C-alpha cells in the first residue's frame, strides 16, 4: 500500500524527534508532530503496561493506520504501519 506524502513526513518527524530530543518526554510534543498532517486523526490510546503508551492514528487521505509507541521515561517514539484485522462476528 502506498502512503501519502503527509504520512511520509509524519514518519520523518518521528524519526527526527528521536534523533534530536531523545531524552525528553515526547507526549507533550506529539501534537507538534501530528498537526502538520491535516488528514491524520487520533483513534485511541492505551498503556502498554511498561510505562509507555500506544497511540493509534488513521490517515483519511491514504487510509493508512499508524501505531505510535511513546516511551516517556527514555524520551523515545516508535512508529510503524498498523494493520487492522477484521474482527470475527459473534
N, CA, C and O atoms as a MOPAC input file, in Angstrom:
PM7 MOZYME 1SCF
protein

 N      0.83500 1    -1.17100 1     0.00000 1
 C      0.00000 1     0.00000 1     0.00000 1
 C      0.88500 1     1.24200 1     0.00000 1
 O      1.80400 1     1.34700 1     0.81300 1
 N      0.62400 1     2.15700 1    -0.88100 1
 C      1.37200 1     3.40200 1    -0.97800 1
 C      0.80400 1     4.42200 1    -0.00100 1
 O     -0.40900 1     4.62000 1     0.07200 1
 N      1.69100 1     5.06300 1     0.74600 1
 C      1.24900 1     6.08100 1     1.68700 1
 C      1.38300 1     7.45900 1     1.05000 1
 O      2.17200 1     7.65700 1     0.12700 1
 N      0.60800 1     8.39600 1     1.55200 1
 C      0.62600 1     9.76100 1     1.01400 1
 C      1.87200 1    10.50700 1     1.50700 1
 O      2.56200 1    10.05500 1     2.42100 1
 N      2.13500 1    11.63100 1     0.89500 1
 C      3.28900 1    12.43500 1     1.25000 1
 C      3.19300 1    12.95400 1     2.69200 1
 O      4.20600 1    13.06200 1     3.38300 1
 N      1.97900 1    13.27200 1     3.14000 1
 C      1.80200 1    13.72200 1     4.52200 1
 C      2.20600 1    12.64200 1     5.51600 1
 O      2.81600 1    12.94000 1     6.54300 1
 N      1.87000 1    11.39000 1     5.21900 1
 C      2.26100 1    10.27800 1     6.10300 1
 C      3.77400 1    10.06900 1     6.08300 1
 O      4.37300 1     9.76400 1     7.11400 1
 N      4.38600 1    10.23000 1     4.92600 1
 C      5.83600 1    10.12100 1     4.84600 1
 C      6.49800 1    11.18200 1     5.71800 1
 O      7.48100 1    10.89900 1     6.40300 1
 N      5.96300 1    12.40700 1     5.69600 1
 C      6.50700 1    13.49200 1     6.50800 1
 C      6.27800 1    13.22800 1     7.99900 1
 O      7.14400 1    13.52700 1     8.82200 1
 N      5.12200 1    12.67100 1     8.34800 1
 C      4.82900 1    12.31400 1     9.73400 1
 C      5.86000 1    11.31300 1    10.24600 1
 O      6.41500 1    11.47900 1    11.33200 1
 N      6.10500 1    10.29300 1     9.46900 1
 C      7.08200 1     9.27000 1     9.83500 1
 C      8.47700 1     9.89500 1     9.99100 1
 O      9.22700 1     9.53300 1    10.89800 1
 N      8.81000 1    10.82300 1     9.11100 1
 C     10.09900 1    11.50900 1     9.16500 1
 C     10.21600 1    12.37200 1    10.42700 1
 O     11.27500 1    12.40600 1    11.05300 1
 N      9.12700 1    13.07400 1    10.80600 1
 C      9.15700 1    13.89400 1    12.02400 1
 C      9.39100 1    13.04100 1    13.26900 1
 O     10.08700 1    13.46800 1    14.19000 1
 N      8.81500 1    11.84000 1    13.30100 1
 C      9.01700 1    10.93500 1    14.44000 1
 C     10.49000 1    10.53800 1    14.53500 1
 O     11.07700 1    10.56700 1    15.61700 1
 N     11.08100 1    10.17000 1    13.40300 1
 C     12.49500 1     9.77600 1    13.39400 1
 C     13.38900 1    10.94300 1    13.79300 1
 O     14.36500 1    10.75100 1    14.51800 1
 N     13.06800 1    12.15200 1    13.33000 1
 C     13.84300 1    13.33200 1    13.70400 1
 C     13.73200 1    13.60400 1    15.20300 1
 O     14.70700 1    13.99200 1    15.84600 1
 N     12.53100 1    13.39600 1    15.75100 1
 C     12.34100 1    13.59600 1    17.19400 1
 C     13.31100 1    12.71300 1    17.97100 1
 O     13.99100 1    13.19300 1    18.87800 1
 N     13.38400 1    11.44500 1    17.63000 1
 C     14.25000 1    10.51600 1    18.34700 1
 C     15.71900 1    10.91800 1    18.23700 1
 O     16.49400 1    10.72800 1    19.17500 1
 N     16.09000 1    11.46400 1    17.10700 1
 C     17.48300 1    11.85100 1    16.88600 1
 C     17.85400 1    13.10700 1    17.67300 1
 O     18.94500 1    13.18700 1    18.23700 1
 N     16.95000 1    14.08400 1    17.71200 1
 C     17.29000 1    15.37400 1    18.31700 1
 C     16.83400 1    15.54100 1    19.75700 1
 O     17.42500 1    16.33300 1    20.49200 1
 N     15.79900 1    14.82000 1    20.18600 1
 C     15.22700 1    15.02600 1    21.52600 1
 C     15.10000 1    13.73500 1    22.31400 1
 O     14.14200 1    13.57200 1    23.07000 1
 N     16.01600 1    12.83900 1    22.15900 1
 C     15.88800 1    11.50700 1    22.72100 1
 C     15.70700 1    11.38300 1    24.22000 1
 O     15.26100 1    10.33300 1    24.68100 1
 N     16.02500 1    12.39300 1    24.99900 1
 C     15.92400 1    12.25700 1    26.45500 1
 C     14.74800 1    13.03100 1    27.04700 1
 O     14.64700 1    13.15100 1    28.26800 1
 N     13.86300 1    13.55500 1    26.20800 1
 C     12.73400 1    14.36900 1    26.66900 1
 C     11.44300 1    13.57600 1    26.49700 1
 O     11.27300 1    12.87300 1    25.50100 1
 N     10.53600 1    13.68600 1    27.46200 1
 C      9.22600 1    13.03400 1    27.36300 1
 C      8.51600 1    13.52600 1    26.09300 1
 O      8.25900 1    14.72400 1    25.96800 1
 N      8.19700 1    12.63700 1    25.15800 1
 C      7.60600 1    13.06800 1    23.88700 1
 C      6.11200 1    13.38500 1    23.94500 1
 O      5.60100 1    14.06200 1    23.05200 1
 N      5.39900 1    12.91700 1    24.96700 1
 C      3.94100 1    13.08000 1    24.98100 1
 C      3.46900 1    14.53300 1    24.85500 1
 O      2.51200 1    14.78100 1    24.12200 1
 N      4.09300 1    15.50600 1    25.53300 1
 C      3.62200 1    16.88400 1    25.36100 1
 C      3.86200 1    17.45500 1    23.95900 1
 O      3.26800 1    18.47200 1    23.60300 1
 N      4.71800 1    16.82200 1    23.16500 1
 C      5.09500 1    17.34300 1    21.85700 1
 C      4.47600 1    16.57700 1    20.68800 1
 O      4.74000 1    16.89900 1    19.52900 1
 N      3.66900 1    15.58000 1    20.97700 1
 C      3.09400 1    14.76800 1    19.90500 1
 C      2.20600 1    15.60700 1    18.98300 1
 O      2.19100 1    15.38500 1    17.77300 1
 N      1.47600 1    16.55700 1    19.53900 1
 C      0.64300 1    17.41700 1    18.69500 1
 C      1.47400 1    18.14100 1    17.64100 1
 O      1.01800 1    18.32000 1    16.51100 1
 N      2.68600 1    18.55800 1    17.99600 1
 C      3.56100 1    19.23900 1    17.03400 1
 C      3.94100 1    18.32100 1    15.88200 1
 O      4.18800 1    18.79300 1    14.77300 1
 N      3.98900 1    17.03200 1    16.12800 1
 C      4.33200 1    16.07700 1    15.08200 1
 C      3.11700 1    15.69200 1    14.24500 1
 O      3.25200 1    15.32400 1    13.07800 1
 N      1.92200 1    15.77900 1    14.84700 1
 C      0.69600 1    15.36100 1    14.17300 1
 C      0.03500 1    16.49900 1    13.40500 1
 O     -0.41100 1    16.30300 1    12.27400 1
 N     -0.03200 1    17.68700 1    14.00600 1
 C     -0.80000 1    18.79300 1    13.42100 1
 C     -0.43300 1    19.17500 1    11.99100 1
 O     -1.33500 1    19.55000 1    11.24200 1
 N      0.83600 1    19.10800 1    11.55500 1
 C      1.09700 1    19.41500 1    10.14400 1
 C      0.39100 1    18.45500 1     9.17700 1
 O      0.18600 1    18.78500 1     8.00900 1
 N      0.02600 1    17.28400 1     9.66200 1
 C     -0.67400 1    16.28200 1     8.83700 1
 C     -2.16900 1    16.52100 1     9.01900 1
 O     -2.74900 1    16.08700 1    10.01500 1
 N     -2.78400 1    17.19200 1     8.08600 1
 C     -4.19100 1    17.61900 1     8.20700 1
 C     -5.19300 1    16.47100 1     8.11900 1
 O     -6.36100 1    16.64800 1     8.46400 1
 N     -4.75400 1    15.29300 1     7.66100 1
 C     -5.68000 1    14.16900 1     7.45100 1
 C     -5.50900 1    13.06000 1     8.48200 1
 O     -6.16800 1    12.02400 1     8.38400 1
 N     -4.64300 1    13.25500 1     9.46400 1
 C     -4.36900 1    12.23100 1    10.46400 1
 C     -5.26700 1    12.45100 1    11.67400 1
 O     -5.27800 1    13.53000 1    12.26500 1
 N     -6.01800 1    11.41800 1    12.03200 1
 C     -6.92400 1    11.53500 1    13.17500 1
 C     -6.52800 1    10.52600 1    14.25000 1
 O     -6.05800 1     9.42600 1    13.95900 1
 N     -6.73000 1    10.92800 1    15.47900 1
 C     -6.42900 1    10.10200 1    16.64000 1
 C     -7.54900 1     9.09900 1    16.83200 1
 O     -8.72200 1     9.47400 1    16.84800 1
 N     -7.20000 1     7.81900 1    16.97900 1
 C     -8.20600 1     6.76500 1    17.13300 1
 C     -8.23800 1     6.14500 1    18.52600 1
 O     -9.23500 1     5.52800 1    18.90200 1
 N     -7.16400 1     6.30100 1    19.29500 1
 C     -7.18600 1     5.72800 1    20.64000 1
 C     -5.82000 1     5.66600 1    21.27500 1
 O     -4.79200 1     5.74900 1    20.60300 1
 N     -5.82900 1     5.51700 1    22.60600 1
 C     -4.59400 1     5.44500 1    23.38100 1
 C     -4.78700 1     4.41000 1    24.48800 1
 O     -5.86300 1     4.29600 1    25.07500 1
 N     -3.72300 1     3.66500 1    24.75500 1
 C     -3.75500 1     2.72200 1    25.86400 1
 C     -2.35100 1     2.59000 1    26.44100 1
 O     -1.35900 1     2.85300 1    25.76000 1
 N     -2.28100 1     2.18600 1    27.68600 1
 C     -0.99800 1     1.96100 1    28.33900 1
 C     -0.46400 1     0.60600 1    27.88700 1
 O     -1.22900 1    -0.33800 1    27.69100 1
 N      0.83700 1     0.51900 1    27.72700 1
 C      1.41300 1    -0.76600 1    27.32200 1
 C      1.82300 1    -1.62500 1    28.51300 1
 O      2.32200 1    -2.73600 1    28.33400 1
 N      1.61500 1    -1.11700 1    29.73200 1
 C      1.93000 1    -1.87600 1    30.92900 1
 C      3.37900 1    -1.78200 1    31.36400 1
 O      3.73700 1    -2.31100 1    32.41600 1
 N      4.22400 1    -1.12000 1    30.58200 1
 C      5.64200 1    -0.99900 1    30.91800 1
 C      6.06100 1     0.46600 1    31.03600 1
 O      7.23900 1     0.79000 1    30.88900 1
 N      5.10600 1     1.34100 1    31.29800 1
 C      5.42000 1     2.75500 1    31.45400 1
 C      5.30200 1     3.56400 1    30.18500 1
 O      5.59200 1     4.76000 1    30.18800 1
 N      4.88800 1     2.94500 1    29.11000 1
 C      4.73200 1     3.63600 1    27.82800 1
 C      3.28800 1     3.64700 1    27.38500 1
 O      2.41200 1     3.11200 1    28.06400 1
 N      3.04900 1     4.25700 1    26.25100 1
 C      1.70800 1     4.33700 1    25.69300 1
 C      1.72200 1     3.92900 1    24.23100 1
 O      2.71500 1     4.11800 1    23.52800 1
 N      0.61500 1     3.37200 1    23.78500 1
 C      0.42200 1     3.04600 1    22.37900 1
 C     -0.72800 1     3.91500 1    21.88900 1
 O     -1.82300 1     3.88900 1    22.45200 1
 N     -0.47200 1     4.68100 1    20.84100 1
 C     -1.47700 1     5.55700 1    20.26100 1
 C     -1.74900 1     5.10700 1    18.83300 1
 O     -0.81700 1     4.78200 1    18.09700 1
 N     -3.01400 1     5.08400 1    18.43600 1
 C     -3.38800 1     4.70100 1    17.08300 1
 C     -3.90700 1     5.91900 1    16.33800 1
 O     -4.66600 1     6.72400 1    16.87800 1
 N     -3.48000 1     6.03600 1    15.08200 1
 C     -3.90000 1     7.12500 1    14.20700 1
 C     -4.30400 1     6.55900 1    12.85900 1
 O     -3.81700 1     5.50800 1    12.44100 1
 N     -5.19700 1     7.26600 1    12.18200 1
 C     -5.60000 1     6.87300 1    10.83300 1
 C     -5.50600 1     8.08600 1     9.92400 1
 O     -5.94200 1     9.18000 1    10.28100 1
 N     -4.93600 1     7.88200 1     8.75400 1
 C     -4.88400 1     8.92200 1     7.73700 1
 C     -6.13400 1     8.79500 1     6.87100 1
 O     -6.39000 1     7.74100 1     6.28900 1
 N     -6.90700 1     9.86900 1     6.79000 1
 C     -8.12000 1     9.84200 1     5.97900 1
 C     -7.82100 1    10.01200 1     4.49200 1
 O     -8.68000 1     9.75900 1     3.64800 1
 N     -6.61100 1    10.43900 1     4.18000 1
 C     -6.23600 1    10.64900 1     2.78000 1
 C     -5.84800 1     9.33600 1     2.08700 1
 O     -6.35500 1     9.02500 1     1.00900 1
 N     -4.94800 1     8.57200 1     2.71200 1
 C     -4.49000 1     7.32500 1     2.07500 1
 C     -4.97400 1     6.08100 1     2.81200 1
 O     -4.64600 1     4.96400 1     2.41400 1
 N     -5.75500 1     6.26000 1     3.88600 1
 C     -6.33100 1     5.17700 1     4.68400 1
 C     -5.27200 1     4.31500 1     5.36500 1
 O     -5.50500 1     3.13700 1     5.63700 1
 N     -4.10500 1     4.90500 1     5.64000 1
 C     -3.05800 1     4.19800 1     6.37700 1
 C     -3.29300 1     4.36500 1     7.87600 1
 O     -3.60900 1     5.45900 1     8.34400 1
 N     -3.13600 1     3.27700 1     8.62200 1
 C     -3.21300 1     3.31700 1    10.08400 1
 C     -1.79500 1     3.31000 1    10.61700 1
 O     -0.92200 1     2.63400 1    10.07200 1
 N     -1.56300 1     4.06700 1    11.68900 1
 C     -0.25100 1     4.15000 1    12.31700 1
 C     -0.34700 1     3.78400 1    13.78800 1
 O     -1.27800 1     4.19100 1    14.48200 1
 N      0.60600 1     3.02500 1    14.24800 1
 C      0.73500 1     2.67300 1    15.65700 1
 C      1.98000 1     3.40200 1    16.17000 1
 O      3.08200 1     3.20400 1    15.66000 1
 N      1.78800 1     4.23900 1    17.17300 1
 C      2.86800 1     5.04200 1    17.73600 1
 C      3.08100 1     4.63100 1    19.17600 1
 O      2.17300 1     4.75300 1    19.99800 1
 N      4.27100 1     4.14600 1    19.49300 1
 C      4.62100 1     3.79100 1    20.86700 1
 C      5.44800 1     4.91100 1    21.45600 1
 O      6.47300 1     5.29500 1    20.89300 1
 N      5.00800 1     5.43600 1    22.58700 1
 C      5.70200 1     6.52800 1    23.25800 1
 C      6.28200 1     6.02100 1    24.56900 1
 O      5.58000 1     5.41500 1    25.37900 1
 N      7.53900 1     6.27000 1    24.76300 1
 C      8.24300 1     5.87200 1    25.98500 1
 C      8.69300 1     7.13000 1    26.71000 1
 O      9.81100 1     7.59700 1    26.49000 1
 N      7.83800 1     7.69600 1    27.58000 1
 C      8.15400 1     8.95500 1    28.25500 1
 C      9.40800 1     8.90800 1    29.12600 1
 O     10.11500 1     9.91100 1    29.23200 1
 N      9.69500 1     7.78300 1    29.74300 1
 C     10.82700 1     7.68200 1    30.66200 1
 C     12.14800 1     7.90100 1    29.92500 1
 O     13.04800 1     8.55900 1    30.44600 1
 N     12.26400 1     7.35600 1    28.72500 1
 C     13.51300 1     7.48700 1    27.96600 1
 C     13.38700 1     8.47000 1    26.80900 1
 O     14.36800 1     8.71800 1    26.10800 1
 N     12.20200 1     9.03400 1    26.59400 1
 C     12.01500 1    10.02100 1    25.54300 1
 C     12.12600 1     9.45300 1    24.14600 1
 O     12.76100 1    10.05600 1    23.28100 1
 N     11.52100 1     8.30400 1    23.91200 1
 C     11.63500 1     7.64800 1    22.60600 1
 C     10.25900 1     7.37100 1    22.01200 1
 O      9.31300 1     7.05300 1    22.73300 1
 N     10.15800 1     7.49400 1    20.68800 1
 C      8.93700 1     7.17500 1    19.94700 1
 C      9.24600 1     6.12000 1    18.90100 1
 O     10.30000 1     6.16400 1    18.26600 1
 N      8.35400 1     5.18700 1    18.72000 1
 C      8.42600 1     4.21900 1    17.62700 1
 C      7.13800 1     4.34300 1    16.83900 1
 O      6.05800 1     4.44400 1    17.42100 1
 N      7.24400 1     4.33800 1    15.52200 1
 C      6.06100 1     4.40700 1    14.67900 1
 C      6.19800 1     3.35300 1    13.58000 1
 O      7.27300 1     3.15700 1    13.01300 1
 N      5.08900 1     2.68400 1    13.29700 1
 C      5.07400 1     1.72700 1    12.19600 1
 C      3.64500 1     1.58500 1    11.70200 1
 O      2.69400 1     1.86600 1    12.43100 1
 N      3.50100 1     1.14500 1    10.44900 1
 C      2.14100 1     0.92700 1     9.93000 1
 C      1.41400 1    -0.09900 1    10.77500 1
 O      2.00600 1    -1.07200 1    11.24100 1
 N      0.13300 1     0.12500 1    10.96600 1
 C     -0.69800 1    -0.73900 1    11.78700 1
 C     -1.73000 1    -1.39000 1    10.88200 1
 O     -2.45300 1    -0.70000 1    10.16300 1
 N     -1.80100 1    -2.69900 1    10.91500 1
 C     -2.75600 1    -3.43100 1    10.09200 1
 C     -4.00500 1    -3.72000 1    10.90300 1
 O     -3.94400 1    -4.35800 1    11.95400 1
 N     -5.13600 1    -3.24600 1    10.40700 1
 C     -6.41600 1    -3.51200 1    11.05200 1
 C     -6.88500 1    -4.88300 1    10.58000 1
 O     -7.03600 1    -5.13200 1     9.38400 1
 N     -7.10900 1    -5.75800 1    11.54400 1
 C     -7.58100 1    -7.09400 1    11.20800 1
 C     -9.08600 1    -7.14000 1    11.36200 1
 O     -9.64900 1    -6.55300 1    12.28700 1
 N     -9.71800 1    -7.83000 1    10.46600 1
 C    -11.17300 1    -7.97500 1    10.55800 1
 C    -11.52200 1    -8.76400 1    11.81300 1
 O    -10.96500 1    -9.83000 1    12.07500 1
 N    -12.43600 1    -8.22700 1    12.56300 1
 C    -12.89200 1    -8.90700 1    13.77500 1
 C    -13.96200 1    -9.93600 1    13.40600 1
 O    -14.91000 1    -9.59900 1    12.69600 1
 N    -13.83400 1   -11.17700 1    13.86800 1
 C    -14.85800 1   -12.17800 1    13.56000 1
 C    -16.16700 1   -11.81700 1    14.24900 1
 O    -16.17100 1   -11.37100 1    15.39700 1
 N    -17.25800 1   -12.00700 1    13.55800 1
 C    -18.56100 1   -11.71200 1    14.17200 1
 C    -18.95500 1   -12.84300 1    15.10100 1
 O    -18.64300 1   -14.00800 1    14.85500 1
 N    -19.63400 1   -12.48700 1    16.15800 1
 C    -20.03500 1   -13.47700 1    17.18200 1
 C    -21.27400 1   -14.22000 1    16.78000 1
 O    -21.74400 1   -15.08300 1    17.52100 1

